[in-house]
């Protein structure tokens, strides 16, 4: 299968996806839909946590393998696709379409991402660099 998105590019995509999802109620205009708004915040927050604990260049904790991260992204995307009907806001066009776009974006980016784990040597190198940084 053609998978042009590298692990690094996937991280860049997430850097745009997370704030877009979290701010969607304001930017698209459905803040009056409390359930949809709460779900946007939850999905954005979960995506942020997932990214930060992934064994990848952008991971802070590096505990979860990248392939597991891709699985979490897929499950979250499927949830986003079903959420308007599961939570009763399918008739609200802006909220529904936002969730459909979120879900499809996640599925397409995930399907086009190469599931290559980070080289253990690179992982150790990143860990050493992080440990050498001054404490805040």
KOLBANU-644523 format. One record per residue (C-alpha): x, y, z; residue in one letter. Coordinates in steps of 0.05 Angstrom, whole numbers, plus 32768, in hexadecimal, padded with zeros to 4 digits. Each point is the difference from the previous one (the first is absolute). Example, Ala and Ser with C-alpha at 12.3 -4.5 7.8 and 13.67 -1.06 7.14 Angstrom:
% KOLBANU-644523
(rec (80F6; 7FA6; 809C); 'A')
(rec (801B; 8045; 7FF3); 'S')
//
This chain:
% KOLBANU-644523
(rec (8000; 8000; 8000); 'X')
(rec (8018; 8046; 7FEF); 'X')
(rec (8011; 8022; 8042); 'X')
(rec (8023; 8043; 7FF3); 'X')
(rec (7FF9; 801C; 8047); 'X')
(rec (803E; 7FF4; 802A); 'X')
(rec (7FFD; 7FFC; 804C); 'X')
(rec (801D; 8047; 8004); 'X')
(rec (7FCB; 801B; 7FCF); 'X')
(rec (7FCA; 7FDD; 8029); 'X')
(rec (8018; 8026; 803D); 'X')
(rec (7FFB; 8042; 7FD9); 'X')
(rec (7FB9; 7FED; 7FEA); 'X')
(rec (7FEE; 7FF3; 8049); 'X')
(rec (801C; 8044; 8013); 'X')
(rec (7FCC; 8020; 7FD3); 'X')
(rec (7FC8; 7FCE; 800D); 'X')
(rec (7FFF; 8006; 804C); 'X')
(rec (7FF4; 804B; 8006); 'X')
(rec (7FD0; 7FFE; 7FC4); 'X')
(rec (7FD5; 7FCC; 8023); 'X')
(rec (8002; 8021; 8044); 'X')
(rec (7FED; 8045; 7FE3); 'X')
(rec (7FCD; 7FE6; 7FCD); 'X')
(rec (7FC2; 8015; 8028); 'X')
(rec (8017; 8049; 7FFF); 'X')
(rec (801E; 8000; 7FBA); 'X')
(rec (7FC6; 7FDB; 7FDF); 'X')
(rec (7FCA; 801E; 802C); 'X')
(rec (7FDD; 7FCA; 8028); 'X')
(rec (8011; 8012; 8048); 'X')
(rec (7FB5; 7FFD; 8011); 'X')
(rec (8005; 7FB5; 7FF4); 'X')
(rec (801D; 7FEE; 8045); 'X')
(rec (800A; 7FB6; 7FF3); 'X')
(rec (8024; 800B; 7FBE); 'X')
(rec (802A; 8037; 8020); 'X')
(rec (8013; 7FD3; 803A); 'X')
(rec (8011; 7FC7; 7FD1); 'X')
(rec (802D; 802E; 7FD7); 'X')
(rec (8026; 8013; 803F); 'X')
(rec (8005; 7FB7; 8015); 'X')
(rec (8017; 7FE6; 7FBC); 'X')
(rec (8033; 8039; 7FFB); 'X')
(rec (8019; 7FF2; 8046); 'X')
(rec (8005; 7FB5; 7FF4); 'X')
(rec (8025; 800B; 7FBF); 'X')
(rec (8031; 802E; 8024); 'X')
(rec (800D; 7FCD; 8037); 'X')
(rec (8007; 7FC8; 7FCC); 'X')
(rec (8033; 802A; 7FD9); 'X')
(rec (8028; 8012; 803E); 'X')
(rec (8008; 7FB8; 8017); 'X')
(rec (8011; 7FE3; 7FBB); 'X')
(rec (8045; 7FE3; 7FF0); 'X')
(rec (800E; 8033; 7FC9); 'X')
(rec (8028; 803F; 7FF6); 'X')
(rec (7FC9; 802B; 801E); 'X')
(rec (7FF1; 7FD2; 803C); 'X')
(rec (8012; 801C; 8044); 'X')
(rec (7FF8; 7FC1; 8029); 'X')
(rec (800A; 7FCD; 7FC7); 'X')
(rec (7FDA; 7FC6; 801F); 'X')
(rec (7FCF; 7FEB; 7FC9); 'X')
(rec (8019; 7FE0; 7FBF); 'X')
(rec (7FF0; 8028; 7FC1); 'X')
(rec (7FD5; 7FC7; 7FE4); 'X')
(rec (7FD5; 8002; 803F); 'X')
(rec (7FFB; 804C; 7FF7); 'X')
(rec (7FE6; 7FF4; 7FB9); 'X')
(rec (7FCC; 7FCF; 801C); 'X')
(rec (7FE9; 8034; 8033); 'X')
(rec (7FFA; 8033; 7FC8); 'X')
(rec (7FD6; 7FCF; 7FD7); 'X')
(rec (7FD2; 7FF0; 803B); 'X')
(rec (7FF8; 804A; 8010); 'X')
(rec (7FF0; 800E; 7FB7); 'X')
(rec (7FCA; 7FCA; 7FFE); 'X')
(rec (7FE3; 801C; 8040); 'X')
(rec (7FFE; 8046; 7FE2); 'X')
(rec (7FDB; 7FE6; 7FC3); 'X')
(rec (7FCB; 7FDF; 802C); 'X')
(rec (7FFC; 8035; 8036); 'X')
(rec (7FCA; 802C; 7FE0); 'X')
(rec (7FCF; 7FC6; 8000); 'X')
(rec (8018; 7FE2; 8042); 'X')
(rec (7FF8; 8042; 8025); 'X')
(rec (7FC4; 801D; 7FDC); 'X')
(rec (801C; 803C; 7FDA); 'X')
(rec (7FFB; 7FE2; 7FBA); 'X')
(rec (7FCC; 8034; 7FEB); 'X')
(rec (802E; 803A; 8011); 'X')
(rec (8023; 8009; 7FBE); 'X')
(rec (803E; 8025; 8018); 'X')
(rec (8010; 7FD1; 8039); 'X')
(rec (7FEF; 7FC1; 7FD8); 'X')
(rec (802A; 8014; 7FC5); 'X')
(rec (803A; 8014; 802C); 'X')
(rec (8001; 7FBB; 8020); 'X')
(rec (7FFB; 7FDF; 7FBC); 'X')
(rec (803C; 8029; 7FE9); 'X')
(rec (8027; 7FF0; 803F); 'X')
(rec (7FF3; 7FB6; 7FF8); 'X')
(rec (8010; 7FFD; 7FB6); 'X')
(rec (803F; 802A; 8009); 'X')
(rec (8019; 7FD2; 8037); 'X')
(rec (7FF1; 7FC1; 7FD7); 'X')
(rec (8021; 801A; 7FC1); 'X')
(rec (803E; 801A; 8023); 'X')
(rec (8006; 7FC0; 8028); 'X')
(rec (7FF7; 7FD4; 7FC2); 'X')
(rec (8034; 8027; 7FDA); 'X')
(rec (8033; 8000; 803A); 'X')
(rec (8039; 7FCE; 7FFD); 'X')
(rec (7FFC; 7FD5; 803F); 'X')
(rec (804C; 8002; 800C); 'X')
(rec (8017; 7FFF; 8049); 'X')
(rec (8038; 802E; 8013); 'X')
(rec (8045; 7FE1; 7FFF); 'X')
(rec (8015; 7FEE; 8048); 'X')
(rec (8042; 8024; 7FF6); 'X')
(rec (7FDD; 8040; 7FED); 'X')
(rec (7FD2; 7FF7; 803B); 'X')
(rec (803C; 7FFB; 802F); 'X')
(rec (8020; 803C; 7FDF); 'X')
(rec (7FC2; 802B; 800A); 'X')
(rec (7FFB; 7FE9; 8048); 'X')
(rec (8048; 8014; 800E); 'X')
(rec (7FF5; 8044; 7FE0); 'X')
(rec (7FC1; 800B; 802A); 'X')
(rec (8025; 7FEC; 8040); 'X')
(rec (8038; 8032; 7FF0); 'X')
(rec (7FCF; 803A; 7FFD); 'X')
(rec (7FFF; 802D; 803D); 'X')
(rec (7FC6; 7FF6; 8030); 'X')
(rec (7FCA; 8035; 8000); 'X')
//
